[in-house]
Amino acid sequence: MKNQTTFEPRTFGVIGAGPVGCIVAAFLARGGYDVALCDVIPDLVAPAADRGIIIEGAETLTQRVKQTCTSVDELAGMDCDVIFITVKANALPLIVSAIEDFHQEGMVVVSWQNGIDTELEIAGVLGKNASMRAVVNYGCGLAGPAHVKMAFHHPPHFIQELDPVAREAAVAIAGALTRGGLETRHTDQIVSMVWRKSIMNASMNPVCAVTGLTMAQAMNDPIIFNIVDALVKECIQVARANEIPLGWEYYTHAMDYMGHAGDHKPSMLMDIENQRRTEIDFINGKFVEYGDRAGIPTPYNTTLRSLVKGLESRF
């Protein structure tokens, strides 16, 4: 990788014009950077360069991006310094394979996604020195193409390199995001942060996907709450058995955080409602995988993964 002390990103590609991708694209563009928003569905990206991306709710702005495209291959001619992948984790193999065809030294690819080990999927193809992982702390949904409803925003967000040689690049990317108004900090604890967030995702997303309940409805139903509680405790056992630091207060923090999430539909429920494949393999599936590795039974995660897979089989 190039000398990272001089890394000054100016051009960003964002793969995925869903709500998560639209938010990062809009804030980077507001910071004065050249942004190309990419999605295979033309109708999703079309308004972003014309009317602009509209964000309403916890944050409010309307912001145009410089370019849009409908194929990852088109990013090859845009000379991106940084590419953010914001699509569902199950699409990673295809996307990383496409990036590999035009990836060059000095280009950084950031997993701006839910799930465990998404950054390793990138690193397995492009190498650790070109791969980074972020943890994002906002909830959102699409009201329409390039129109996002932001249910909550709890900055800062966090980013970390996989290879120490890329540390200054990660700091520079955090600075660019912050300059646009999406406060982001460099961390050296990204694995812990990913797991802390993934436990809540694994405990809430599939439950809502299976029941059709919002987060608030699930937490306030005494029967459903017991399932969420059991999932949190099972995931904590798996994390600790694999020596993932969560902090002694994590259980209380997680239950309090989810208890205040509001009447929000998590992304997995929206995927099921729209008959799309979910990220279940990178969320509950990872707790099953790491549970097997450490000899920890995971009956709740195994059951929820199976139920969501059963729903997906109808599509």
Contacts in CASP RR format, 6 or more apart in sequence:
PFRMAT RR
TARGET T0000
AUTHOR 0000-0000-0000
METHOD contacts of the structure
MODEL  1
MKNQTTFEPRTFGVIGAGPVGCIVAAFLARGGYDVALCDVIPDLVAPAAD
RGIIIEGAETLTQRVKQTCTSVDELAGMDCDVIFITVKANALPLIVSAIE
DFHQEGMVVVSWQNGIDTELEIAGVLGKNASMRAVVNYGCGLAGPAHVKM
AFHHPPHFIQELDPVAREAAVAIAGALTRGGLETRHTDQIVSMVWRKSIM
NASMNPVCAVTGLTMAQAMNDPIIFNIVDALVKECIQVARANEIPLGWEY
YTHAMDYMGHAGDHKPSMLMDIENQRRTEIDFINGKFVEYGDRAGIPTPY
NTTLRSLVKGLESRF
1 105 0 8 1.000
1 106 0 8 1.000
1 129 0 8 1.000
1 130 0 8 1.000
1 163 0 8 1.000
1 165 0 8 1.000
1 166 0 8 1.000
1 169 0 8 1.000
2 105 0 8 1.000
2 106 0 8 1.000
4 165 0 8 1.000
4 166 0 8 1.000
4 167 0 8 1.000
4 168 0 8 1.000
4 169 0 8 1.000
4 172 0 8 1.000
5 168 0 8 1.000
7 81 0 8 1.000
7 106 0 8 1.000
7 168 0 8 1.000
7 169 0 8 1.000
7 172 0 8 1.000
8 172 0 8 1.000
9 33 0 8 1.000
9 81 0 8 1.000
9 82 0 8 1.000
9 108 0 8 1.000
9 169 0 8 1.000
9 172 0 8 1.000
9 173 0 8 1.000
9 176 0 8 1.000
10 33 0 8 1.000
10 34 0 8 1.000
10 81 0 8 1.000
11 33 0 8 1.000
11 34 0 8 1.000
11 35 0 8 1.000
11 36 0 8 1.000
11 78 0 8 1.000
11 79 0 8 1.000
11 80 0 8 1.000
11 81 0 8 1.000
11 82 0 8 1.000
12 25 0 8 1.000
12 28 0 8 1.000
12 33 0 8 1.000
12 34 0 8 1.000
12 35 0 8 1.000
12 36 0 8 1.000
12 80 0 8 1.000
12 81 0 8 1.000
12 82 0 8 1.000
12 83 0 8 1.000
12 84 0 8 1.000
12 176 0 8 1.000
13 25 0 8 1.000
13 35 0 8 1.000
13 36 0 8 1.000
13 37 0 8 1.000
13 38 0 8 1.000
13 75 0 8 1.000
13 78 0 8 1.000
13 80 0 8 1.000
13 82 0 8 1.000
13 83 0 8 1.000
13 84 0 8 1.000
14 21 0 8 1.000
14 24 0 8 1.000
14 25 0 8 1.000
14 28 0 8 1.000
14 35 0 8 1.000
14 36 0 8 1.000
14 37 0 8 1.000
14 38 0 8 1.000
14 83 0 8 1.000
14 84 0 8 1.000
14 86 0 8 1.000
15 38 0 8 1.000
15 39 0 8 1.000
15 72 0 8 1.000
15 75 0 8 1.000
15 83 0 8 1.000
15 84 0 8 1.000
15 85 0 8 1.000
15 86 0 8 1.000
15 87 0 8 1.000
15 95 0 8 1.000
16 37 0 8 1.000
16 38 0 8 1.000
16 39 0 8 1.000
16 44 0 8 1.000
16 85 0 8 1.000
16 86 0 8 1.000
16 87 0 8 1.000
17 25 0 8 1.000
17 37 0 8 1.000
17 38 0 8 1.000
17 39 0 8 1.000
17 41 0 8 1.000
17 44 0 8 1.000
17 45 0 8 1.000
17 48 0 8 1.000
17 68 0 8 1.000
17 145 0 8 1.000
17 146 0 8 1.000
18 39 0 8 1.000
18 44 0 8 1.000
18 86 0 8 1.000
18 87 0 8 1.000
18 141 0 8 1.000
18 142 0 8 1.000
18 148 0 8 1.000
19 139 0 8 1.000
19 140 0 8 1.000
19 141 0 8 1.000
19 142 0 8 1.000
19 148 0 8 1.000
19 149 0 8 1.000
19 150 0 8 1.000
20 86 0 8 1.000
20 112 0 8 1.000
20 113 0 8 1.000
20 136 0 8 1.000
20 140 0 8 1.000
21 37 0 8 1.000
21 84 0 8 1.000
21 86 0 8 1.000
21 112 0 8 1.000
22 37 0 8 1.000
22 48 0 8 1.000
22 53 0 8 1.000
22 55 0 8 1.000
22 142 0 8 1.000
22 146 0 8 1.000
22 148 0 8 1.000
23 53 0 8 1.000
23 55 0 8 1.000
23 59 0 8 1.000
23 138 0 8 1.000
23 140 0 8 1.000
23 148 0 8 1.000
23 150 0 8 1.000
23 182 0 8 1.000
24 84 0 8 1.000
24 86 0 8 1.000
24 112 0 8 1.000
24 177 0 8 1.000
24 182 0 8 1.000
25 35 0 8 1.000
25 37 0 8 1.000
25 48 0 8 1.000
25 53 0 8 1.000
25 65 0 8 1.000
26 52 0 8 1.000
26 53 0 8 1.000
26 55 0 8 1.000
26 61 0 8 1.000
26 63 0 8 1.000
26 65 0 8 1.000
27 61 0 8 1.000
27 63 0 8 1.000
27 177 0 8 1.000
27 180 0 8 1.000
27 181 0 8 1.000
27 182 0 8 1.000
28 35 0 8 1.000
28 176 0 8 1.000
28 177 0 8 1.000
28 180 0 8 1.000
28 182 0 8 1.000
29 35 0 8 1.000
29 53 0 8 1.000
29 63 0 8 1.000
29 64 0 8 1.000
29 65 0 8 1.000
29 66 0 8 1.000
30 61 0 8 1.000
30 63 0 8 1.000
30 180 0 8 1.000
30 181 0 8 1.000
31 176 0 8 1.000
31 179 0 8 1.000
31 180 0 8 1.000
31 181 0 8 1.000
32 180 0 8 1.000
33 176 0 8 1.000
34 66 0 8 1.000
34 67 0 8 1.000
35 65 0 8 1.000
35 66 0 8 1.000
35 67 0 8 1.000
36 65 0 8 1.000
36 66 0 8 1.000
36 67 0 8 1.000
36 68 0 8 1.000
36 69 0 8 1.000
36 75 0 8 1.000
36 78 0 8 1.000
36 80 0 8 1.000
37 45 0 8 1.000
37 48 0 8 1.000
37 49 0 8 1.000
37 53 0 8 1.000
37 65 0 8 1.000
37 67 0 8 1.000
37 68 0 8 1.000
37 69 0 8 1.000
38 45 0 8 1.000
38 68 0 8 1.000
38 69 0 8 1.000
38 70 0 8 1.000
38 71 0 8 1.000
38 72 0 8 1.000
38 74 0 8 1.000
38 75 0 8 1.000
39 45 0 8 1.000
39 68 0 8 1.000
39 70 0 8 1.000
40 70 0 8 1.000
40 71 0 8 1.000
41 70 0 8 1.000
42 70 0 8 1.000
43 145 0 8 1.000
44 145 0 8 1.000
44 146 0 8 1.000
45 68 0 8 1.000
45 69 0 8 1.000
45 70 0 8 1.000
45 145 0 8 1.000
45 146 0 8 1.000
46 68 0 8 1.000
46 145 0 8 1.000
46 146 0 8 1.000
47 53 0 8 1.000
47 145 0 8 1.000
47 146 0 8 1.000
47 147 0 8 1.000
48 64 0 8 1.000
48 65 0 8 1.000
48 68 0 8 1.000
48 146 0 8 1.000
49 64 0 8 1.000
49 65 0 8 1.000
49 66 0 8 1.000
49 67 0 8 1.000
49 68 0 8 1.000
50 64 0 8 1.000
51 62 0 8 1.000
51 64 0 8 1.000
51 146 0 8 1.000
52 62 0 8 1.000
52 63 0 8 1.000
52 64 0 8 1.000
52 65 0 8 1.000
52 146 0 8 1.000
53 62 0 8 1.000
53 63 0 8 1.000
53 64 0 8 1.000
53 65 0 8 1.000
53 146 0 8 1.000
53 147 0 8 1.000
53 148 0 8 1.000
54 61 0 8 1.000
54 62 0 8 1.000
54 146 0 8 1.000
54 147 0 8 1.000
54 148 0 8 1.000
55 61 0 8 1.000
55 62 0 8 1.000
55 63 0 8 1.000
55 148 0 8 1.000
55 150 0 8 1.000
56 143 0 8 1.000
56 147 0 8 1.000
56 148 0 8 1.000
56 149 0 8 1.000
56 150 0 8 1.000
57 149 0 8 1.000
57 150 0 8 1.000
57 151 0 8 1.000
58 138 0 8 1.000
58 139 0 8 1.000
58 150 0 8 1.000
58 151 0 8 1.000
58 152 0 8 1.000
58 153 0 8 1.000
59 150 0 8 1.000
59 153 0 8 1.000
67 78 0 8 1.000
69 75 0 8 1.000
69 78 0 8 1.000
72 95 0 8 1.000
72 98 0 8 1.000
72 99 0 8 1.000
73 98 0 8 1.000
73 101 0 8 1.000
73 102 0 8 1.000
75 83 0 8 1.000
75 99 0 8 1.000
75 102 0 8 1.000
76 101 0 8 1.000
76 102 0 8 1.000
77 102 0 8 1.000
80 107 0 8 1.000
81 106 0 8 1.000
81 107 0 8 1.000
81 108 0 8 1.000
82 107 0 8 1.000
82 108 0 8 1.000
82 109 0 8 1.000
82 110 0 8 1.000
82 173 0 8 1.000
82 176 0 8 1.000
83 99 0 8 1.000
83 107 0 8 1.000
83 108 0 8 1.000
83 109 0 8 1.000
83 110 0 8 1.000
84 110 0 8 1.000
84 112 0 8 1.000
85 92 0 8 1.000
85 95 0 8 1.000
85 96 0 8 1.000
85 109 0 8 1.000
85 110 0 8 1.000
85 111 0 8 1.000
85 112 0 8 1.000
85 113 0 8 1.000
85 118 0 8 1.000
85 122 0 8 1.000
86 112 0 8 1.000
86 113 0 8 1.000
87 95 0 8 1.000
87 113 0 8 1.000
88 113 0 8 1.000
88 271 0 8 1.000
88 276 0 8 1.000
88 277 0 8 1.000
88 278 0 8 1.000
88 279 0 8 1.000
89 113 0 8 1.000
89 114 0 8 1.000
89 115 0 8 1.000
89 118 0 8 1.000
89 121 0 8 1.000
89 279 0 8 1.000
89 281 0 8 1.000
89 282 0 8 1.000
90 277 0 8 1.000
90 278 0 8 1.000
90 279 0 8 1.000
90 281 0 8 1.000
90 282 0 8 1.000
92 111 0 8 1.000
92 118 0 8 1.000
92 121 0 8 1.000
92 122 0 8 1.000
93 121 0 8 1.000
96 109 0 8 1.000
96 121 0 8 1.000
96 122 0 8 1.000
96 124 0 8 1.000
96 125 0 8 1.000
96 126 0 8 1.000
97 125 0 8 1.000
99 109 0 8 1.000
99 125 0 8 1.000
99 126 0 8 1.000
100 125 0 8 1.000
100 126 0 8 1.000
103 109 0 8 1.000
103 126 0 8 1.000
103 130 0 8 1.000
106 130 0 8 1.000
106 169 0 8 1.000
107 130 0 8 1.000
108 130 0 8 1.000
108 131 0 8 1.000
108 132 0 8 1.000
108 166 0 8 1.000
108 169 0 8 1.000
108 173 0 8 1.000
109 122 0 8 1.000
109 126 0 8 1.000
109 130 0 8 1.000
109 131 0 8 1.000
109 132 0 8 1.000
110 131 0 8 1.000
110 132 0 8 1.000
110 133 0 8 1.000
110 134 0 8 1.000
110 159 0 8 1.000
110 173 0 8 1.000
111 118 0 8 1.000
111 119 0 8 1.000
111 121 0 8 1.000
111 122 0 8 1.000
111 131 0 8 1.000
111 132 0 8 1.000
111 133 0 8 1.000
111 134 0 8 1.000
112 134 0 8 1.000
112 136 0 8 1.000
113 279 0 8 1.000
114 197 0 8 1.000
114 198 0 8 1.000
114 201 0 8 1.000
114 267 0 8 1.000
114 279 0 8 1.000
114 282 0 8 1.000
114 283 0 8 1.000
115 194 0 8 1.000
115 198 0 8 1.000
115 201 0 8 1.000
115 279 0 8 1.000
115 282 0 8 1.000
115 283 0 8 1.000
115 286 0 8 1.000
116 194 0 8 1.000
116 195 0 8 1.000
116 198 0 8 1.000
116 282 0 8 1.000
116 283 0 8 1.000
116 286 0 8 1.000
116 287 0 8 1.000
116 290 0 8 1.000
117 282 0 8 1.000
117 286 0 8 1.000
118 133 0 8 1.000
118 282 0 8 1.000
119 131 0 8 1.000
119 132 0 8 1.000
119 133 0 8 1.000
119 162 0 8 1.000
122 130 0 8 1.000
122 131 0 8 1.000
123 130 0 8 1.000
123 131 0 8 1.000
123 162 0 8 1.000
124 131 0 8 1.000
127 162 0 8 1.000
127 163 0 8 1.000
128 162 0 8 1.000
128 163 0 8 1.000
129 161 0 8 1.000
129 162 0 8 1.000
129 163 0 8 1.000
129 165 0 8 1.000
129 166 0 8 1.000
130 166 0 8 1.000
131 161 0 8 1.000
131 162 0 8 1.000
131 163 0 8 1.000
132 159 0 8 1.000
132 160 0 8 1.000
132 161 0 8 1.000
132 162 0 8 1.000
132 166 0 8 1.000
132 169 0 8 1.000
132 170 0 8 1.000
132 173 0 8 1.000
133 159 0 8 1.000
133 160 0 8 1.000
133 162 0 8 1.000
133 190 0 8 1.000
133 194 0 8 1.000
134 157 0 8 1.000
134 158 0 8 1.000
134 159 0 8 1.000
134 160 0 8 1.000
134 184 0 8 1.000
134 190 0 8 1.000
135 157 0 8 1.000
135 158 0 8 1.000
135 159 0 8 1.000
135 190 0 8 1.000
135 193 0 8 1.000
135 194 0 8 1.000
135 197 0 8 1.000
136 157 0 8 1.000
137 153 0 8 1.000
137 154 0 8 1.000
137 155 0 8 1.000
137 156 0 8 1.000
137 157 0 8 1.000
137 197 0 8 1.000
138 150 0 8 1.000
138 151 0 8 1.000
138 152 0 8 1.000
138 153 0 8 1.000
138 154 0 8 1.000
138 155 0 8 1.000
138 157 0 8 1.000
139 150 0 8 1.000
139 151 0 8 1.000
139 152 0 8 1.000
139 153 0 8 1.000
139 264 0 8 1.000
140 148 0 8 1.000
140 149 0 8 1.000
140 150 0 8 1.000
140 151 0 8 1.000
141 148 0 8 1.000
141 149 0 8 1.000
141 150 0 8 1.000
141 151 0 8 1.000
141 265 0 8 1.000
141 267 0 8 1.000
141 270 0 8 1.000
142 148 0 8 1.000
142 149 0 8 1.000
143 149 0 8 1.000
151 262 0 8 1.000
151 264 0 8 1.000
152 261 0 8 1.000
152 262 0 8 1.000
152 264 0 8 1.000
155 182 0 8 1.000
155 183 0 8 1.000
155 184 0 8 1.000
156 178 0 8 1.000
156 183 0 8 1.000
156 184 0 8 1.000
156 185 0 8 1.000
157 177 0 8 1.000
157 182 0 8 1.000
157 183 0 8 1.000
157 184 0 8 1.000
157 185 0 8 1.000
158 184 0 8 1.000
158 185 0 8 1.000
158 186 0 8 1.000
158 187 0 8 1.000
158 190 0 8 1.000
158 193 0 8 1.000
159 170 0 8 1.000
159 173 0 8 1.000
159 174 0 8 1.000
159 177 0 8 1.000
159 184 0 8 1.000
159 185 0 8 1.000
159 186 0 8 1.000
159 187 0 8 1.000
159 190 0 8 1.000
160 170 0 8 1.000
160 186 0 8 1.000
160 187 0 8 1.000
160 188 0 8 1.000
160 189 0 8 1.000
160 190 0 8 1.000
161 167 0 8 1.000
161 169 0 8 1.000
161 170 0 8 1.000
167 186 0 8 1.000
170 186 0 8 1.000
171 186 0 8 1.000
173 184 0 8 1.000
174 184 0 8 1.000
174 185 0 8 1.000
174 186 0 8 1.000
175 184 0 8 1.000
177 183 0 8 1.000
177 184 0 8 1.000
178 184 0 8 1.000
178 185 0 8 1.000
187 193 0 8 1.000
189 245 0 8 1.000
191 244 0 8 1.000
192 244 0 8 1.000
192 245 0 8 1.000
192 246 0 8 1.000
195 239 0 8 1.000
195 244 0 8 1.000
195 246 0 8 1.000
196 246 0 8 1.000
196 250 0 8 1.000
196 254 0 8 1.000
198 235 0 8 1.000
198 283 0 8 1.000
198 286 0 8 1.000
198 287 0 8 1.000
199 232 0 8 1.000
199 235 0 8 1.000
199 236 0 8 1.000
199 239 0 8 1.000
199 246 0 8 1.000
199 250 0 8 1.000
199 254 0 8 1.000
200 232 0 8 1.000
200 254 0 8 1.000
200 257 0 8 1.000
200 258 0 8 1.000
201 266 0 8 1.000
201 283 0 8 1.000
202 231 0 8 1.000
202 235 0 8 1.000
202 283 0 8 1.000
202 284 0 8 1.000
202 287 0 8 1.000
202 301 0 8 1.000
202 304 0 8 1.000
203 228 0 8 1.000
203 231 0 8 1.000
203 232 0 8 1.000
203 235 0 8 1.000
203 254 0 8 1.000
203 258 0 8 1.000
204 215 0 8 1.000
204 218 0 8 1.000
204 228 0 8 1.000
204 258 0 8 1.000
204 261 0 8 1.000
204 266 0 8 1.000
205 266 0 8 1.000
205 267 0 8 1.000
205 268 0 8 1.000
205 269 0 8 1.000
205 278 0 8 1.000
205 283 0 8 1.000
206 268 0 8 1.000
206 280 0 8 1.000
206 283 0 8 1.000
206 284 0 8 1.000
206 304 0 8 1.000
206 305 0 8 1.000
206 307 0 8 1.000
206 308 0 8 1.000
207 213 0 8 1.000
207 218 0 8 1.000
207 224 0 8 1.000
207 227 0 8 1.000
207 228 0 8 1.000
207 231 0 8 1.000
207 304 0 8 1.000
208 214 0 8 1.000
208 215 0 8 1.000
208 218 0 8 1.000
208 265 0 8 1.000
208 266 0 8 1.000
208 268 0 8 1.000
208 269 0 8 1.000
209 266 0 8 1.000
209 268 0 8 1.000
209 269 0 8 1.000
209 271 0 8 1.000
209 272 0 8 1.000
209 278 0 8 1.000
209 308 0 8 1.000
209 311 0 8 1.000
210 304 0 8 1.000
210 307 0 8 1.000
210 308 0 8 1.000
210 311 0 8 1.000
211 218 0 8 1.000
211 224 0 8 1.000
212 269 0 8 1.000
212 272 0 8 1.000
213 221 0 8 1.000
213 224 0 8 1.000
213 269 0 8 1.000
214 262 0 8 1.000
214 263 0 8 1.000
214 264 0 8 1.000
214 265 0 8 1.000
214 269 0 8 1.000
215 258 0 8 1.000
215 259 0 8 1.000
215 261 0 8 1.000
215 262 0 8 1.000
215 263 0 8 1.000
215 264 0 8 1.000
215 265 0 8 1.000
215 266 0 8 1.000
216 259 0 8 1.000
216 261 0 8 1.000
216 262 0 8 1.000
216 263 0 8 1.000
216 264 0 8 1.000
217 224 0 8 1.000
217 263 0 8 1.000
218 224 0 8 1.000
218 225 0 8 1.000
218 228 0 8 1.000
219 225 0 8 1.000
219 228 0 8 1.000
219 258 0 8 1.000
219 259 0 8 1.000
219 261 0 8 1.000
227 300 0 8 1.000
228 258 0 8 1.000
229 255 0 8 1.000
230 300 0 8 1.000
231 300 0 8 1.000
231 301 0 8 1.000
231 304 0 8 1.000
232 251 0 8 1.000
232 254 0 8 1.000
232 255 0 8 1.000
233 251 0 8 1.000
234 287 0 8 1.000
234 298 0 8 1.000
234 299 0 8 1.000
234 300 0 8 1.000
234 301 0 8 1.000
235 287 0 8 1.000
235 301 0 8 1.000
236 246 0 8 1.000
236 250 0 8 1.000
236 251 0 8 1.000
237 296 0 8 1.000
238 287 0 8 1.000
238 290 0 8 1.000
238 291 0 8 1.000
238 294 0 8 1.000
238 296 0 8 1.000
238 298 0 8 1.000
238 301 0 8 1.000
239 246 0 8 1.000
239 290 0 8 1.000
240 246 0 8 1.000
241 290 0 8 1.000
241 291 0 8 1.000
241 294 0 8 1.000
241 295 0 8 1.000
241 296 0 8 1.000
242 290 0 8 1.000
242 291 0 8 1.000
242 293 0 8 1.000
242 294 0 8 1.000
265 273 0 8 1.000
267 279 0 8 1.000
268 278 0 8 1.000
268 279 0 8 1.000
268 280 0 8 1.000
268 283 0 8 1.000
268 308 0 8 1.000
271 277 0 8 1.000
271 278 0 8 1.000
271 279 0 8 1.000
272 278 0 8 1.000
272 308 0 8 1.000
272 311 0 8 1.000
272 312 0 8 1.000
275 314 0 8 1.000
275 315 0 8 1.000
276 315 0 8 1.000
277 312 0 8 1.000
277 315 0 8 1.000
278 308 0 8 1.000
278 312 0 8 1.000
280 304 0 8 1.000
280 305 0 8 1.000
280 308 0 8 1.000
280 309 0 8 1.000
280 312 0 8 1.000
281 305 0 8 1.000
284 301 0 8 1.000
284 302 0 8 1.000
284 304 0 8 1.000
284 305 0 8 1.000
284 308 0 8 1.000
285 301 0 8 1.000
285 305 0 8 1.000
287 298 0 8 1.000
287 301 0 8 1.000
288 298 0 8 1.000
288 301 0 8 1.000
288 302 0 8 1.000
288 305 0 8 1.000
291 297 0 8 1.000
291 298 0 8 1.000
292 298 0 8 1.000
END
